[in-house]
Amino acid sequence: MSPNWRLIATSIVAAAMAGPLPGEMGADPIFSPEARELSKTLQSAGVIRGRVEVRKPLAQSERRPGIGDLGMSLAREVTDRTRAVVYLESAPAGAFDDPGPFRATMDQRNETFVPHVLAISVGTTVDFPNSDQTYHNVFSLEKTRRFDLGRYAAGRSKSIRFDRSGIVRVFCEIHSHMSAFILVFGHRYFDITGADGRYQIAGVPPGRYTVVAWNEGGARESRVVVVPDDGGSVEADFMLQ
Amino acid sequence: MYKTRQRSNVKGQILAFASGLMLMASVAPAQTLPSGPLSFGDGRVTVAADLSLTASTPDDRGAWFNYTDYEHNVLRLIRFGVSASVRITDRVALLGEVRSENGNTFKPYAGYVRVRPWKNRAFDIQAGRIPPIFGAFARRAYAADHPLIGYPLAYQYLTALRPDAIPATVEDLLRMRGRGWLTSYPLGQLTPDRGMPLVTASRWDTGVEVRAGSGPLKVSAAVTNGTLSDPRARDNNGGKQISGRVEWRPAAGFIFGASGAHGAYLADSVKPFTVGRGPVPSAAGRQQAVGIDVEYSRDQWLARGEVIRSQWGVPTLSFSPSALGMFAEARYKIWPGLFVAGRVDRLTFSSVRSDDRTLTWDAPVSRFEGGLGFYLQRNLLIKGAYQRNWRDGGRVRDRGTGALQLQFWL
């Protein structure tokens, strides 16, 4: 599983701003009370981790039969449909304090969106580079974010900023078998499972949370976890049918 | 009696259209409709479907600008198609499509085997009822590939020539000007029937085709039973059609194609009637056609154009009637899911001298169509269009028609 670099970077910056805690080096008047509070929160923050097993992942999207084609098309690109997104249903206080803006990338390679599932925070701008030799036309008709980037060639990239939370299904107008999901969250407490099904949501303040696991096949499961006051790690496994 | 049946037919179509519209509209917001083809056996079998409901007013009867035969009007049509592909190995696949129009029995539209002899070489062989290699429009088989509702004239408008009946004289031919929907001639099949378009988009031919590609260049060639105007499942004309196409894609979004075809179109049943009657030019009974097509797209724009010239040899005539069809169309997406489109279209015919007058052998037609399309969801599209036709002959010379089309596919 890839580490949540954005969260780690945010934590490092915040910790640097906060400096040593009172009692360690004595009170230092240059740090604000808010910075000290943030530092305390980070020190006591917990980690929710676990594994998601997707029992019946969706079948690969196939091309339409291509009756009008004069020859065979490219070999099918296989995407991992077992990836799940795990997130906190309700965000803790301070969840919306991320500095942003963030940036993410969804590539178009071999007539496939890569990654197939992307999870981002509200305010994130997603780049859609075209790495194929043919045109692509990324669009979505979802209410969360309705857009159409038009046709553009290899080497070019277009971007869209996502300002509302929700699930955005993305397609290519030219290649009907190309589809992807972008999950937009109003906070930063989410992660996408790795190839081994594991996830980790770090920096979660102490408290009681509902954790949700989602897979594109429509499966969704939630459970309540409690992050203790002194932080630490909490395990929560899911099995999506 | 006829009018009663006609009214009942139209009423039925409108009711079917309305009920389909209501059904789809009711489920569309919930996003419950399937969004892609069904696949089985780890993707080896893929099944897709395509439904289009088209209604228009006023009816085109009497003018017959949009009829593909006496019964079928492309602006008043309920079409349901099911297509499938079966990947037998990495090199061999079976593909087919059946269609039902206006609730009639399903008929095969395509059915062929696709073979790639060398896995890593862009060389393919297709045999059976195969997609036409001539031009570009006829291969855009799915309704959603068309930004408008009507077809280009060259691919749909019925000329006065028939494959199973021929005029004995020039005057016989000129009497049928502007009456391609139901023509009759004294030689061959005497029953009135439809004429032929330059290229038939509603039926595919049967034969073998090969395609080879290298970088931006692709070359295709085909041998088929029928011709562009009269595709055939079984050969009834005593000769094959040879067609070819060169396609060049110098850059993403730009396609340039040049096509040619030459083959026997006249049914064997007509040939005994031609013995000893008038001149028999070398091209008698054969159709020859050339065409160029261009497509350019970028950002929100898509523009296409085609020019097709076709010539038919008629054994009893001293000249070979020819026709020139050309159209240009464009689509612009003005908002996500909403587009505007337009097409200008012209079909002209060669001239012939009869008595003391010179006339084109069929009545030239001009067409304009403009419309809007809106995606209710990715695979549910509603289109509205206005089409106007002008013809230099026939009973009705000018008619405007409004049309609405709902399309769903997976």
Interface residues (C-beta under 8 A of the other chain):
Chain A: A59 Q60 S61 E62 R63 R64 P65 G66 I67 G68 D69 L70 G71 M72 R76 Q133 T134 Y135 F139 S140 L141 R146 F147 D148 G150 R151 Y152 A153 A154 F171 S176 H177 S179
Chain B: S35 G36 P37 S39 G43 T46 V47 A48 S83 A84 S85 A93 L95 G96 E97 Y109 A110 R114 R116 A122 F123 D124 Q126 P131 I133 R139 R140 A141 Y142 E209 R211 G213 K218 S220 A251 A252 G253 S297 R298 D299 Q300 W301 L302 K333 W335 P336 G337 Y375 Q377 R378 W409
